[in-house]
Every structure is written in C-alpha cells, then in structure tokens.
Amino acid sequence: MKKMIDISHHNKYLGEILSMIQGFFPDAVIIRAGYGTHFDKKVTRNIEDAEINNIPYVLYWYSYADNPQEAEEEAKIFYNAIIVNSWEPLAVAYDMEGDTYKEENKITINKWADIADTFCNYIERQAYYTMIYANVDDLREMAKKSGTGVFKRHAVWCANWQNGAQYEELSKMGYKTSKMKALLEEYPDINIMIWQFTNGIYINGESYPIDGDVMEDTNFQRIKDFSHGKLEDNDIRKGDFVEVKTQIDYNGVKNDQWVMYSIFKVYEIKGDRVVIGTSSGITGAWKKSDLKKVKV
C-alpha cells in the first residue's frame, strides 16, 4: 500500500506539512500544478519540497474548460511548464470543475468525457501517464450515459470519502468502499488507480485538514503498466529504457560504435525526437523509430 496526500495552495507547503505531522511520511504526494490557465502559487515550492525529501509526486490540473479546445489549451500550458521546469511527475491527473460549474456552463456527461479525454490524450502524446479525477457517483453516471471508453484509455483517481478512517484500516476494506466495489462489478473496464478516501487525514489520533489518498500498488508499477489502455509493446515513453538500432542520431550525425551496445534511459520525447542518456548524462537524440524498448 502507498500512503498519499494531495495538496494545493489551500494547504500549507509540503515541507511544513511534514514538520507538522510528526511520524508521518507519505509514500507519494499529489500536487496541484494549476487551474484553468493559471498556475498554483505553491506548486514550485511543493515540488521542491517533494524532491528534497525524495517523495515521488503526481501533478494534477484543475480544469475550467468548457469544451475540448479549451481542454487542449490547458494541457499545452501544463506540458510546457513540465518541460520548462524539468518536473518529473509519476503521472498527470485531470480534475474537472464541480457540478455547479458544469450545470452553469451546460457541460453534459458526454461533453465532460470528451473534455477529459482531450486533455489526457494530449498529455499522453508527450509521453506522460495520465488519470482522471472523479467521485464515484460521477463515474457511475458517466459510464451509464457515455460508456466506459474514456476509462479504457485513462486510469482513475477516485474520490469516495470515508472520513475518520485511518490508512491502516483501508487494507481490511480491500482499498475500496462498498460503493466502489459495486461500480467495478457493473463496469469492470474502469481502472481505479488511486482512491481519495478522506478530506481530513487521521494520524496518531489527530485529524488534519489534508486530503488522504491510497494506492494498493506497492511500487507504482500499475501506473506505468496501464498507460493509455493497451499500448503496443514497443511504445516508448519517458523513463523507459531503450537500445539504438543505428549509430545515426536525430540530426544525422554518426556516433561511435559503443552506442550500439549500450542501454539508455529516455529523458524527453517531442514527436519523433527522443532524448536519451546514461547515468553519466544526456547522450543525444534519436528518432523514435530508431529505438527499441528493453526491460532492465
């Protein structure tokens, strides 16, 4: 089990939270990067605090998109920030505005699915794993009215609060509430990756106004394995390991023979251009078609 929390500028900085809750150290943290076309004013510091403390992190974007075009614009802003700031999230999550906002802007369930799908598809094309945030009732409504296609393509960060529950009790529940279990029995295509189980974590007998999350997985491998439904075995993503098929790099330069006998890590992907390197640093860029993914 992975104990997690999710935070935004409404909370204290992550470093302050860790100092405040003695004896509690999350296995990962979900950090809001921004909302609409704006950045969360605490995102940079929160990511720095996570990296200083060697805590893996997921980044999420709180959306105000009214249509797929606006969703893609949000995704572009988000992705640009990831690249410019060299952030390295485990995954990217998409959190859409609440019911009141949807009603006022006439966003139907089908439109909601299209908006979420557009955002996540753009982010995934840049080689990041994605998930969609939704509460269990919205998940059921969406599956009922628009099918489960969007959930075959993207994992789910599901909210179903059990306020007062402690992390240690969640394994007895199978990391799911009865409502979540009923949903998955009816719609087995929905892949719930992370469960937001409370808006106030309970640690050492005290309650704190911080959202609590849990992931049944013990090494985050499910996030990597699930990515974009059923990917081809050789679909290359950031963080994968690869071999080169040719000494000729993206710019047409012939490299030394040693590159043909080495394994490289993927650091960045933009279209067909893939930046690879070793533990010593960046080696160069190759065409995606000139790389072969390998397991290490």
C-alpha positions, 0 to 999 in steps of 0.5 A: 500500500502507498500512503498519499496526500494531495495538496494545493495552495489551500494547504500549507507547503509540503515541507511544513506539512511534514514538520507538522505531522510528526511520524508521518511520511507519505509514500507519494504526494499529489500536487496541484500544478494549476487551474484553468490557465493559471498556475498554483502559487505553491506548486514550485515550492511543493515540488521542491519540497517533494524532491528534497525529501525524495517523495515521488509526486503526481501533478494534477490540473484543475480544469475550467474548460468548457469544451475540448479546445479549451481542454487542449489549451490547458494541457499545452500550458501544463506540458510546457511548464513540465518541460520548462521546469524539468518536473518529473511527475509519476503521472498527470491527473485531470480534475474537472470543475464541480457540478455547479460549474458544469450545470452553469456552463451546460457541460453534459456527461458526454461533453465532460468525457470528451473534455477529459479525454482531450486533455489526457490524450494530449498529455499522453502524446508527450509521453506522460501517464495520465488519470482522471479525477472523479467521485464515484457517483460521477463515474457511475453516471458517466459510464451509464450515459457515455460508456466506459471508453474514456476509462479504457484509455485513462486510469482513475483517481477516485474520490469516495470519502470515508472520513475518520478512517485511518490508512491502516484500516483501508487494507481490511476494506480491500482499498475500496468502499462498498460503493466502489466495489459495486461500480467495478462489478457493473463496469469492470473496464474502469481502472481505479488507480488511486482512491481519495478516501478522506478530506481530513487525514487521521494520524496518531489520533489527530485529524488534519485538514489534508486530503488522504489518498491510497494506492494498493500498488506497492511500487507504482508499477500499475501506473506505468503498466496501464498507460493509455489502455493497451499500448503496443509493446514497443511504445516508448515513453519517458523513463523507459529504457531503450537500445539504438538500432543505428549509430545515426542520431536525430540530426544525422550525425554518426556516433561511435560504435559503443552506442550500439551496445549500450542501454539508455534511459529516455529523458524527453520525447517531442514527436519523433525526437527522443532524448536519451542518456546514461547515468553519466548524462544526456547522450543525444537524440534519436528518432523514435523509430530508431529505438527499441524498448528493453526491460532492465 
